[in-house]
Amino acid sequence: MLNKADFSPTNLSPAQFLVLGYFIVISIGTFLLTLPQASTDPGSIGFLTALFTATSATCVTGLIVVNTSTAFTVFGQVVIMVLIQIGGLGIMTMSTLIALILGKKISLKERILIQEDLNQFKISGLLRLIQYVIALTLTIQGIGAVLLFIRLRYDYSIIRSLYFSVFHAVSAFNNAGFDLFGTSLEGYFGDPIINLTVIALIVLGGLGFAVIVELLGWEGKKKFSLQTKLVLTVTSLLTVVSFVIIFILETGNINTIADASIGEKIISSFFLSITPRTAGFNTIPTGALRSTTLFFIVIAMFIGASPGSTGGGIKTTTFGLIIVTAFNKIRNKKDIEFYERRVDYEIVFKALTIILLALGIVLLMTFILTITEDGQFLEILFEVVSAFGTVGLSTGITSELSSIGRVLIIITMFLGRVGPLTLALALGQKVRHGKYRYPQEKIMVG
């Protein structure tokens, strides 16, 4: 952890510090992955490949240009797993954990950084939340690893089963999507234990730590906050709608689930309704999906997981708040109201800003990649949104990207993890309140 003196010379804002923190972790990860000990082939795996992999792991994305199971040694895979854990929990959560272990005192400046990293409203209770986060992470990943081990023990040795179970539990809970099977979870299509365990890990990792803590009642609250209610509502609706649409669209697709049993169709459709929310695992080849399904998944990936979680995207609350605002406007209501609460317009402006910045990044990167790459438009759009939403699903064009294309995807993954608004605040100036306000005038819209 840094002390106050560390901040004064550079005068870093919380947003700038977080951006720098992720950059440093990615740089260290890149260096470690370029070492000969990390690659199965003689010599280094190459700087750009190492940078792409380190960025994908730290940004908990899961896009790969080389097969993780065959291109990296156990050392390289462990480096990737550690990067996933750091990226999923957040830079400040991990550094605070180290500081608490060493018995160091957490300063006010550091608490502000933690607040920014965990996307919390208030600064009080942050250290207690950090302890909850670590306890939750270890407990959930531990249970997930045990369940995976019970199933994988039938296919691998005890040591290999244990290693695979821990790696995939960490990858799933942090919504990373990295796998050691070589073909994601396609070899376990319809397997109830593997599918349901991974689904549970993905959902719990994507809800947000504050929401889980509130659901467990660890804070002693008798009523759920508006944040938790919105997260649960939007998450539930998106899951149900996604399941129904994917099941209808793919049930007759002979390249995916047409020949599967009804049980396998339900499980695979349910899995595919969850994993685009920034997880990146797949039980059926993504490139074999119908174009309509791919386009729908693009929308799901863009929305992503919830604030303060291990997932990316614009976040479920951002999407939900805009829908609620539109609904209130259609009903000609002056205030933005839902669940008997009123939302400040400042939060709506922030949500709109996030969406516009995210759309700008996706459109710009897609436009450039359509020039530099030979893929079809939907494939490129899918790849960009997957990178920005830190999802990791791909139609199969990732390894075929040019050097320029890989750099652009690296940038997109980084922007998606730190968040477009955080980056904008890091590059911008502090908020300034003028001494006067300009006259108001109306503009026709719609």
Summary of the structure (lengths in Angstrom):
residues: 446
radius of gyration: 21.8
end to end distance: 50.2
largest distance: 73.7
contacts: 1492
relative contact order: 0.10
helix: 65%
strand: 2%
